[in-house]
Amino acid sequence: MGLGKPKVPGLFKGLGVTLKTLGRTVTKGADTVQYPHEKEAPPIRARGVIALHEDNCTVCMLCVRSCPDWCIYIEGHKTLAPPRRAGGKPRSVSLLDRFDIDYALCMYCGICVEVCPFDALFWSPEYEYSEPRIAELLHDKEKLGEWMETVPEAPELEAGADRGKK
Amino acid sequence: MSALAVEIPYWGQSLLRVLAGIVAVLLPAGTIVYVFLFKMMSFMQSRLGPMEAGPYGSLQLFAEVGKWLQKEDTAPEAADHRVFKMAPLIVLLSTFLLVAAVPFGPDAWLTNFEVGIFYALAVSSISVLGILVAGWSSANKYSLLGGLRAAGQLIAYELPLVLGVIGVVIQAGSMNMQEIVVAQNDGAIFGWDGLGNPYILTQFIGFLVFMIAVQAELTQPPFDMPIAESELVSGYMTEYSGFRFLIFFIAEFATVGVFSLIAAVLFLGGWGVPFAWFGWDSVDSVDNWMNVAGPLILFTKMMALSFLIMWVRFSFPRFREDQLQRFAWKVLIPLALANIVITAIIKVAL
């Protein structure tokens, strides 16, 4: 093997790259953002936090079962709702009592969002929800509902894209 | 000290020298860490580096030191405790011994050794002992591997380090670092003395060999196999924490500074400016203000050389272990030997 042909021009090229970056950072500023002082707007499809649109949830438990970390807790009960048409039978519906996501366990895989058949779960790019106490990372359904405000409008589909079954 | 107006008693001189030695080690180390490690490295990676502690993060170093000092001083249970605790001090000791030989001005020296450069190169290898001892006493296979790699590397690069200096010694006709400085600033290039005769011009190969060997002696990338964090965690430093790690850290960057000082003395004319500018003809006729200006000039030259070391450090990826040894034995040492032969022939012929 040996050292091979000495790559001297490559060495100088390498030194040039670092020196050029040094000059650019000094004159035009760094590529990074001084985080607590100035914030970077994450891309709208960034995976920050999962928001819950409670009205869409049917307590089907698909998200709970598909979660690899078992970090979603759902409790619900059946109740009777007024019939759709006059004189009909009362409908049986499920009501959500508890919907918790433990972000101390969540690994942001997004399977729950994907698997939800009724569009009750959404990704929000909001990322500032760290807590001094780990127990407070368990977000209940009220808190998950508040995140809905931060969910951006879904981007327009591309022309010719499959619009899905729903 | 005779050039100073005030007679200082011997104990006072000794105290002053100890203080000056501490300043001469810690001041460059702190400056190098802040200017190069914190700021230049960040800028080269298009980020700003520490910005919170003090203006532009200038007090970050104190924050780091404070953090390390309050950490627990841990040692592995199986470690050889006495040796384990001693090792960082041995490494730091060699740095302090090194700076003793560096002249900072016509009278501003700590000791005026006749064989100063010989002494400096000799004590610089004490740090190898410290590193080897640290690696062995940690009772950790990664530390041991790091220590052995360090020993192999430092011994291999000690040779080109010494051989690179010999050209300078031949040309100056002295091993006394003060006389090497005087020879450079008193010299002339083909009768033109406007620049003196800094040996970086005539001994450029020696300078190159010396700087590469220094880079390896300091275990700075691309020669950082002993502390290769991706293979050996942190090599011989793996098991150290708290202030013992801090001492290793200080020693690493203080040694960058001290080796840059020595390289500046050997190749860039040290504390001096070309004597012809002010019409001086020997070291005794140099004005007294050079005792103040000299250290500043030397410091500037040191920063320039540290910039080179750090620039290379931040630009190149790590060598492989066998490439490193091959580079020392098959490239640097023959090159240095050829340089010595040619220098000697020219010296005799002229």
Interface residues (C-beta under 8 A of the other chain):
Chain A: G2 L3 L11 G14 L15 V17 T18 L19 T21 L22 R24 T25 V26 A30 D31 T32 Q34
Chain B: M40 S42 F43 M44 Q45 S46 R47 L48 M51 W311 V312 F314 S315 F316 Q323 R326 F327 K330 V331
